[in-house]
Amino acid sequence: MRTSRYLVTGSAGMLGADLLRTLAGRDVTALTRAQLDVTDLAAVLDAVRGHDVIINAAAYTKVDDAETHEDEAYAANATGPQNLAVAAAESGARLVTLSTDYVFDGTATVPYPEDAPRDPLNAYGRTKAAGEELALAAHPDGTYIVRTAWLYGAGGTNFARTMIRLAATNETVSVVDDQLGQPTWTGDLAERIVALVDADAPAGIYHGTNSGETTWFGFARAVFSAAGLNPDRVTPTDSSRFVRPAPRPSFSVLGHAAWNVVGLEPMRDWNEALADAARHGVLEQHDNPESGR
């Protein structure tokens, strides 16, 4: 059996960096957003040629900006995955492309199954939902959609590290306590994506989030504790105090049944992952805030 050749797009991002660490020692081509414009089909066809597995971590993740720049977001989040799926189908490669909990409206009260109908609340979610549909249509037998949410990691800016930054200059930090989701470490997600490909699992939709659930307030308290700070410095508030251009789903908990079907365990509990991430120094770096999916 020949060794697979991997192509990672968006390799300079938070998840891209962890994917490269997970794939260390394998035959990998890493292309940043500047090196490959996934909206350019000709460039994508050329880049994909000769590779067996494409992992697409390139995306437009400015959720609020997408409300007024939906065309730009659509190009990266919908046209890009479609182009990669077309190229992967032509080359006989498998494609893994990342999506988001924002394809759902957040009105559920139990975890969203992988086959739940898409019903996005905002422009960003609409572009990601379109990307799922277009990629699956272009390469149905070789496309993996991995939906994730509430990402944090060492290679980029995110909520967890924003909390650490704010703790350095504020005695208390107010965080919303009425949005429920699953904090997910990019280190765990990268390992799970590679395991999915290695297992030769069936193409389709998988939910790539750490298990369990909490609110942003609960996540912030856990971040403070993991960083050796007093969690009581985090105070609860509600989302009406932080009105933003793009509406956010109030319930972003994703179900993980698809993993069991293919013989893989769901990702571990988010508390365990956060403790491990802290031991790896993820919370020690300080950047400007912007969470990504």
N, C-alpha and C positions, 0 to 999 in steps of 0.2 A: 504494500500500500504506500503510495507516494505521500510525501509530506505536503500538507496544505500550505498555500501561500495566502497570507492575510493582507487586506487593505483596510486601514482605519482612517476614516475621514473625520475632520474636526479634532485631530489628534492633540492639539494644544490646549483643549478645554479641560475642565475638571474631570469629567469622566474619561476623556481621551487619554489623559495622563495615566490614570489607573488601568485602563485597558492595555496600554503599552507595558506597564509593569507586570501585569498578569500574563502577557504574551511574551515576556522576555525569554530569549533563547529560541524562539520560533522565527520563521521566515515572514517578516512583517514589513509592509510599506506604510509609513505614517505620513499623512498629508494634512497640513493645517488648512484652515479656511482660505488663507492667502495663496496656498499652493494649489488648491483645487476648488473651483467654483462649482458646486453641485448643481447649480441652475443651468450650466452650460452642458448640453447633452453630448456634444462632440468631445469635450474635454473629459467628461465622465466615461464615455465609451473607451477612450484611449487609456484612462487611468485604471479601469477595471480589468482590461484585457490581461490575461495571464495569472489572475488571482482566483482562488477557490472560495474564499470567504470574505465578504465585505461587511464591515461593521460601521454603520453610519452614526457618528456622534456629532455631526454638524447640524446646527439648528439656529433659528432665530428665537431667542428666549426672553426678549424684553416684553413681558406680558402687557404692561400698560401702554407702551409705545405702539404695540400692534393695533390698538384701537384706532389710531390715526395713520398707521403705516401697514395696513393689512395686505396690500399688494406685495410689499417687500417681505413680510412674514410668510405669505403664501408661496413665494418663489423658493424660499429656503426650506420651508416645512412641508410643502406639498409637491411642488415641481421637482425639488431636489431628490426626495425619496423615489418619486416616479422614475426619474432619469436613472438612478442607481438600480432600480428594479429592472428596467428595460435592459440596461447594460449587463446586469447579472444574469438575466435570462438568456441573453445572446451569448454570454461566455460560459454558461453552464455553472455559474457560481451561486452560492447561497448568500442572501442578504439579511443582516440584522439591522433594523432601524428603530431608533428610540422614539417613543411617544409619551403620553402624559395622562394623568388623572383628569386633566381639564377637558378631555373629550366627553366627560359626563357633567350633568347639571348640578350634582351635589345634593339632590333632594332625597336620596335613598337613606334608609335607616339600617341596612345590613350591607356588608361588603359587596361591591360591584363584581359580578362574575365577568369572565373574559368576553362572554357573548352578549353582554348587556347592550342595548341600543345606544348609539352615540347621540348625545344631545348637549353640545357645548354651550356655555354661557357667554363666552367672549370671543373676540377675533382670534386671539392666539389659539384657543381651543378649536375653533373652526378650521384653522389652517392645519393643525396637527391631525384632526379627524380626516380631513381631505387627503393628507399624506398617507394615512393608513389605508384608505380606500384605494387610492391610485397605485400604491406599491403592491398591494395584494392583487389588484386586477392585472397589473403588468407581469407579475411573476408569482402566481398563486402557489405553486409547488415548491418555491424556494425562498419565500419571504417570511421572516420572523418579525413580528411587531412586539417590542418589549416596552410596555407602559411603565413609567416610573413616576415618582413624586417626592417632593420635599427633600431634594438632594443636598448633601453636604460632603465636603472632601477637602483634601489638602491643596489641590491644584487650581482652585478658583474661589471666587467670592460666593458666600452663601449665608443663610440664616444663622447657623451655629457660630460661625466666626464673627458675624455681625454682633451677636450677643456678647462675645468676649471683648470686642472693640468698645461697645457701649459700656460695659462694666468698668472699663478703665477710666471713664470720664463721668459716669453717673452713679449716684448712690443706689438708685432704684431704676428699674426698667419696666415699663408697662407693655404687656403682650396680650394679644387677643386670646380669649378662652372659649370662643364659640365656633371654631373651625376645627374639624377633626380629620386627622390624616396619619400618615406613616413616615416618620423620618427615615431616610435611606442613605446609607454610607456608599459612596461611589466605589470604594474598595470592594465591598460585598457585591455590588451590582456588576462590576467588571468581571469578577470571578464567576458569577452566575451566568453571564452572557457567554463566556468561554466554555463553561460546563455544558450549556445548552447545545452549542455547536459540536463539542466533543462527543456528546451523547447521540449525535445524529438524530435528534428529536424531530418529530413531524413539524412542518412549517405551520404557522398560525400565530395567534395572539397569546402572549404570556404577560403576567403582571410582575414586574421586577421591583418590588418594594420589600423592605424589611417587615417582618410580621409584627402583630400587635397594633395598637393605635393610641393616639394621644392628641391633645390640642397643641397649638403653638405655645401656649402658656406652659403646658406640661413639658414640652420639648425644651423650652428655655430654662426651666428649673433644672432639668436633667443636665443640660449643658453647663450650667453654673456649677452643679455638684461635681461633674466630671472634671472640671477645670480647677477644683479646689476652692470654689467661691461659695458664699452663703446663698442658697437658693431662695431664701426669704426676701432677697433683694429684688426678685421678680414679682411683679404685682399683676393681677388679672384685669383685663378690660374687655370690651366687646368690639366687634368689627365696625360698628357705627362710628367709633372714634377715629377710625383710619380709613376714610372713604377714598378710594382710588379709582382711576378711570376705568379699569377693567374689573367687572364683578368676579368675585372668587366663589367657588363652590364651598358650601359649608360642611360637606361630608365628602371626603376624598379617600375613603378606606377601600382598598382593592382586594378582591378575593384571589386565592392562589391555587385553585383546583387544577389548573392545567399542568402544574409541576408534578402533582401526584399521578396524573394520567400517564406521563412519560417516564415515571420512575425516579423522579428527582424530588428531594425534600424542598419545601418552600424555604425562602430565605429566613435566617434566624431573627429572633426578636430584636426590635430596634434598640432596646436598652442595652442588650449584650453587645450589639454592633457599636453603639456609641462609646461604651467603655473601652472596647478594642481600638476604636479610632483615636480616642484620647491617648492611649498608650503609644500609638504610632505618631503622635505629635500633631494631629490634625487641628486641634484647638489652640495650638501655640502660635499660629500665624494670624496676622491681622491684616484684613483688606477692607475695601469699601463694600457696602452691602449690595448684593443682587443674587437672589437664589435662582437656580436654573433647573430645567428638566430636559 
